[in-house]
Amino acid sequence: MYDVVIIGAGIIGASIFRELTKYDLSVLTVEKENDVCMGSSKANSAIVHAGYDPKPNTLMAKYNVEGNKMFDKLCSDLSVPFKRNGSLIVAFSDEELESLNKLYKRGIENKVEGLKILDKQETLNLEPNLKDDVKGALLAPTGGIVGVYELTIASVENALCNGGELKLNSKVINIEKNKNFEITLESGEIIESKFVINAAGVYADDIHNMISEETFSIVPRKGQYYVLDKSQGELFKSTIFQCPTKLGKGILVTPTVHGNLLVGPDATDNMDKDSVSTESVNLDLVRETSLKTTNRVNFRESIRNFSGLRAVSNRDDFIVEECKDVSGFFDVAGIKSPGLTSAPAIAVDIIKMLEDSGLQLNKKKNFNEKREQVNFMELSSEEKDALIKKDSRYGRIICRCENITEGEIVDSINRTLGATTIDGVKRRCRPGCGRCQGGFCGPRVQEIIAREKNMKIEDVMLDAKNSYVLVGKTK
């Protein structure tokens, strides 16, 4: 019997999981995939939004601004890369200048700090690689960029170190409530819990409908991106947005915390909740639309394309509430952008809702908010030397593109929430994220996983279940 079961281990489920382990509770997160951060949290813009865009007096506005303020400490505590690089919303017409003024007023109403309208010259002084016909911009200095894989993984890992439990490969197929909730997994196992939190992303409506009357629906909105080599990463310091439309915040151009450049996404509503393919026509649209912002991006330096799904509900706001017809069951659903930014604030609010619903909360005296992870290339020369003397594997570079050592890869496999797949290692410490996209280091990572896990190399997956890389010898 658990006090709380969370369904879904994306950034929302992970944030709630960690927050709950600050209390003397038995908490379990169940995830249908073989790792955490495998859905929408794996494929998004990784932007920490300032909060000027959501409509005032909505949950989106409230959680966006509150969550934004939490990122400095959160990422410091969890050893997650984060940078407040600021956001620029650029205008190229008089009509768009009017839109900037509306966004400015909305941001002030949402209590976003530091907003400023820039004229053409101020904008170009800040970002000289913008198109010269720019007319002005809205500067939001509290905007930022973050390592979203790292944040999700670190939050779950920290929760596990503080007594939480995690079940992977655990798809929920039925939920019933008698005295307590009975959650049936695909394996046939039944889990009992006093409270349930539905953080299942694009599947949140399906989970909700297992226990409650239908009150919302989710449509996955696909967005496709270009990832460009680090040769393009210094074109812009800020995250550059075009003026938003009804479908979202438009095509952005942004540096990443790891030094690449990201361009995208488009927005296409799609009924297939598992479709993360990319299509040339959509990528062409992303590229062509970005030319309105800048013509300095060399798309020949693109090293990867990807797509992600946003969980768009038929309501105009986030859904963060206890079901009216099923006490103790909470939906955290329709968490599209700015969901990543809002996640830590949503987690805090859910704790209050659980308490109001009857969950007894007693804070732990021994909660450890820190989680350490070595990034070898960020160490001083003295620190590197000391670490290599302690463990020689930190002196062997496996991924030349990203300068990732064998020591870091081994650590990512043997941690509390250790990687078991090639892409699982990639999300934790970045081998394969560089220009060759794992062409050289991928086989070495696979060998290291097999060695460290004492498994056959053919059994090491690329990423999701049954994503075999090797099936046998050819000669």
Solvent accessible surface area in square Angstrom, and as a share of the most:
residue,aa,sasa,rsa
1,M,116,0.52
2,Y,37,0.14
3,D,24,0.12
4,V,0,0.00
5,V,0,0.00
6,I,0,0.00
7,I,10,0.05
8,G,10,0.09
9,A,2,0.02
10,G,22,0.21
11,I,12,0.06
12,I,17,0.09
13,G,0,0.00
14,A,0,0.00
15,S,13,0.08
16,I,0,0.00
17,F,0,0.00
18,R,17,0.06
19,E,23,0.11
20,L,0,0.00
21,T,3,0.02
22,K,45,0.19
23,Y,25,0.09
24,D,89,0.46
25,L,27,0.14
26,S,44,0.28
27,V,2,0.01
28,L,0,0.00
29,T,1,0.00
30,V,1,0.01
31,E,19,0.08
32,K,64,0.27
33,E,38,0.17
34,N,19,0.10
35,D,9,0.05
36,V,0,0.00
37,C,0,0.00
38,M,24,0.11
39,G,49,0.47
40,S,42,0.27
41,S,8,0.05
42,K,61,0.26
43,A,14,0.11
44,N,40,0.21
45,S,19,0.12
46,A,22,0.17
47,I,4,0.02
48,V,0,0.00
49,H,16,0.07
50,A,3,0.02
51,G,1,0.01
52,Y,8,0.03
53,D,29,0.15
54,P,8,0.05
55,K,120,0.51
56,P,35,0.22
57,N,149,0.77
58,T,30,0.18
59,L,51,0.25
60,M,23,0.10
61,A,5,0.04
62,K,85,0.36
63,Y,0,0.00
64,N,1,0.00
65,V,14,0.08
66,E,75,0.34
67,G,0,0.00
68,N,6,0.03
69,K,121,0.51
70,M,66,0.30
71,F,0,0.00
72,D,74,0.38
73,K,119,0.50
74,L,26,0.13
75,C,4,0.03
76,S,80,0.52
77,D,8,0.04
78,L,0,0.00
79,S,41,0.26
80,V,11,0.06
81,P,43,0.27
82,F,41,0.17
83,K,119,0.50
84,R,78,0.28
85,N,22,0.11
86,G,4,0.04
87,S,1,0.01
88,L,0,0.00
89,I,1,0.00
90,V,1,0.00
91,A,0,0.00
92,F,28,0.12
93,S,41,0.27
94,D,92,0.48
95,E,132,0.59
96,E,28,0.13
97,L,51,0.25
98,E,108,0.48
99,S,37,0.24
100,L,1,0.00
101,N,71,0.36
102,K,142,0.60
103,L,11,0.05
104,Y,72,0.27
105,K,143,0.61
106,R,76,0.28
107,G,0,0.00
108,I,88,0.45
109,E,106,0.48
110,N,15,0.08
111,K,158,0.67
112,V,9,0.05
113,E,111,0.50
114,G,50,0.49
115,L,18,0.09
116,K,101,0.43
117,I,63,0.32
118,L,12,0.06
119,D,78,0.40
120,K,82,0.35
121,Q,109,0.49
122,E,68,0.30
123,T,0,0.00
124,L,22,0.11
125,N,105,0.54
126,L,72,0.36
127,E,2,0.01
128,P,84,0.53
129,N,25,0.13
130,L,7,0.04
131,K,54,0.23
132,D,101,0.52
133,D,86,0.45
134,V,0,0.00
135,K,91,0.39
136,G,0,0.00
137,A,0,0.00
138,L,0,0.00
139,L,36,0.18
140,A,0,0.00
141,P,56,0.35
142,T,32,0.19
143,G,0,0.00
144,G,1,0.01
145,I,5,0.02
146,V,3,0.02
147,G,4,0.04
148,V,10,0.06
149,Y,62,0.24
150,E,20,0.09
151,L,1,0.01
152,T,0,0.00
153,I,2,0.01
154,A,0,0.00
155,S,3,0.02
156,V,1,0.00
157,E,5,0.02
158,N,2,0.01
159,A,0,0.00
160,L,35,0.17
161,C,81,0.48
162,N,15,0.08
163,G,56,0.54
164,G,8,0.08
165,E,82,0.37
166,L,37,0.18
167,K,59,0.25
168,L,55,0.27
169,N,82,0.42
170,S,10,0.07
171,K,92,0.39
172,V,8,0.05
173,I,85,0.43
174,N,53,0.27
175,I,2,0.01
176,E,89,0.40
177,K,75,0.32
178,N,103,0.53
179,K,184,0.78
180,N,29,0.15
181,F,0,0.00
182,E,52,0.23
183,I,0,0.00
184,T,28,0.16
185,L,3,0.01
186,E,110,0.49
187,S,94,0.61
188,G,49,0.47
189,E,75,0.34
190,I,103,0.52
191,I,7,0.04
192,E,76,0.34
193,S,0,0.00
194,K,96,0.41
195,F,19,0.08
196,V,0,0.00
197,I,0,0.00
198,N,0,0.00
199,A,8,0.07
200,A,21,0.16
201,G,32,0.31
202,V,15,0.09
203,Y,56,0.21
204,A,0,0.00
205,D,13,0.07
206,D,61,0.32
207,I,12,0.06
208,H,2,0.01
209,N,64,0.33
210,M,57,0.25
211,I,32,0.16
212,S,13,0.09
213,E,131,0.59
214,E,121,0.54
215,T,73,0.43
216,F,1,0.01
217,S,38,0.25
218,I,5,0.03
219,V,43,0.25
220,P,0,0.00
221,R,32,0.12
222,K,10,0.04
223,G,1,0.01
224,Q,1,0.01
225,Y,9,0.04
226,Y,20,0.08
227,V,26,0.15
228,L,0,0.00
229,D,18,0.09
230,K,83,0.35
231,S,73,0.47
232,Q,18,0.08
233,G,7,0.07
234,E,162,0.73
235,L,36,0.18
236,F,3,0.01
237,K,149,0.63
238,S,6,0.04
239,T,0,0.00
240,I,1,0.00
241,F,4,0.01
242,Q,14,0.06
243,C,17,0.10
244,P,44,0.28
245,T,91,0.53
246,K,210,0.89
247,L,92,0.46
248,G,28,0.27
249,K,31,0.13
250,G,26,0.25
251,I,10,0.05
252,L,6,0.03
253,V,1,0.00
254,T,1,0.01
255,P,14,0.09
256,T,34,0.20
257,V,36,0.21
258,H,44,0.20
259,G,31,0.30
260,N,7,0.03
261,L,0,0.00
262,L,10,0.05
263,V,0,0.00
264,G,0,0.00
265,P,13,0.08
266,D,9,0.05
267,A,28,0.22
268,T,59,0.34
269,D,79,0.41
270,N,36,0.19
271,M,151,0.67
272,D,73,0.38
273,K,37,0.16
274,D,99,0.51
275,S,23,0.15
276,V,88,0.51
277,S,59,0.38
278,T,56,0.33
279,E,62,0.28
280,S,84,0.54
281,V,109,0.63
282,N,25,0.13
283,L,16,0.08
284,D,69,0.36
285,L,95,0.47
286,V,0,0.00
287,R,107,0.39
288,E,110,0.49
289,T,43,0.25
290,S,1,0.01
291,L,82,0.41
292,K,81,0.34
293,T,1,0.00
294,T,1,0.01
295,N,96,0.49
296,R,131,0.48
297,V,15,0.09
298,N,65,0.34
299,F,17,0.07
300,R,216,0.79
301,E,32,0.14
302,S,37,0.24
303,I,26,0.13
304,R,113,0.41
305,N,55,0.28
306,F,44,0.18
307,S,6,0.04
308,G,4,0.04
309,L,12,0.06
310,R,52,0.19
311,A,5,0.04
312,V,17,0.10
313,S,14,0.09
314,N,106,0.54
315,R,84,0.31
316,D,125,0.65
317,D,34,0.17
318,F,6,0.03
319,I,1,0.01
320,V,7,0.04
321,E,51,0.23
322,E,56,0.25
323,C,10,0.06
324,K,198,0.84
325,D,81,0.42
326,V,14,0.08
327,S,71,0.46
328,G,4,0.04
329,F,0,0.00
330,F,1,0.01
331,D,1,0.01
332,V,3,0.02
333,A,1,0.01
334,G,3,0.03
335,I,28,0.14
336,K,57,0.24
337,S,38,0.25
338,P,2,0.01
339,G,5,0.04
340,L,19,0.10
341,T,0,0.00
342,S,0,0.00
343,A,1,0.00
344,P,9,0.06
345,A,4,0.03
346,I,0,0.00
347,A,1,0.01
348,V,50,0.29
349,D,26,0.13
350,I,0,0.00
351,I,7,0.04
352,K,114,0.48
353,M,48,0.22
354,L,0,0.00
355,E,92,0.41
356,D,128,0.67
357,S,36,0.23
358,G,46,0.44
359,L,8,0.04
360,Q,142,0.63
361,L,35,0.17
362,N,95,0.49
363,K,138,0.59
364,K,43,0.18
365,K,214,0.91
366,N,127,0.65
367,F,42,0.18
368,N,83,0.43
369,E,66,0.30
370,K,94,0.40
371,R,14,0.05
372,E,127,0.57
373,Q,44,0.20
374,V,57,0.33
375,N,69,0.36
376,F,10,0.04
377,M,79,0.35
378,E,137,0.62
379,L,47,0.23
380,S,51,0.33
381,S,77,0.50
382,E,129,0.58
383,E,92,0.41
384,K,47,0.20
385,D,80,0.41
386,A,63,0.49
387,L,32,0.16
388,I,60,0.31
389,K,178,0.75
390,K,175,0.74
391,D,33,0.17
392,S,67,0.43
393,R,77,0.28
394,Y,20,0.07
395,G,42,0.40
396,R,111,0.40
397,I,71,0.36
398,I,21,0.11
399,C,1,0.01
400,R,207,0.76
401,C,50,0.30
402,E,20,0.09
403,N,66,0.34
404,I,14,0.07
405,T,0,0.00
406,E,5,0.02
407,G,2,0.02
408,E,9,0.04
409,I,0,0.00
410,V,8,0.05
411,D,43,0.22
412,S,0,0.00
413,I,1,0.00
414,N,85,0.44
415,R,46,0.17
416,T,82,0.48
417,L,11,0.06
418,G,19,0.18
419,A,0,0.00
420,T,65,0.38
421,T,4,0.03
422,I,21,0.11
423,D,25,0.13
424,G,0,0.00
425,V,0,0.00
426,K,31,0.13
427,R,9,0.03
428,R,9,0.03
429,C,13,0.08
430,R,31,0.11
431,P,4,0.03
432,G,6,0.06
433,C,15,0.09
434,G,4,0.04
435,R,129,0.47
436,C,43,0.26
437,Q,46,0.20
438,G,15,0.14
439,G,56,0.54
440,F,170,0.71
441,C,4,0.02
442,G,12,0.11
443,P,74,0.47
444,R,91,0.33
445,V,2,0.01
446,Q,6,0.03
447,E,78,0.35
448,I,0,0.00
449,I,0,0.00
450,A,11,0.08
451,R,123,0.45
452,E,49,0.22
453,K,79,0.34
454,N,143,0.73
455,M,68,0.30
456,K,144,0.61
457,I,57,0.29
458,E,64,0.29
459,D,70,0.36
460,V,0,0.00
461,M,25,0.11
462,L,81,0.41
463,D,16,0.08
464,A,38,0.29
465,K,102,0.43
466,N,116,0.59
467,S,32,0.21
468,Y,120,0.46
469,V,68,0.39
470,L,69,0.34
471,V,136,0.78
472,G,43,0.41
473,K,193,0.82
474,T,136,0.79
475,K,225,0.95
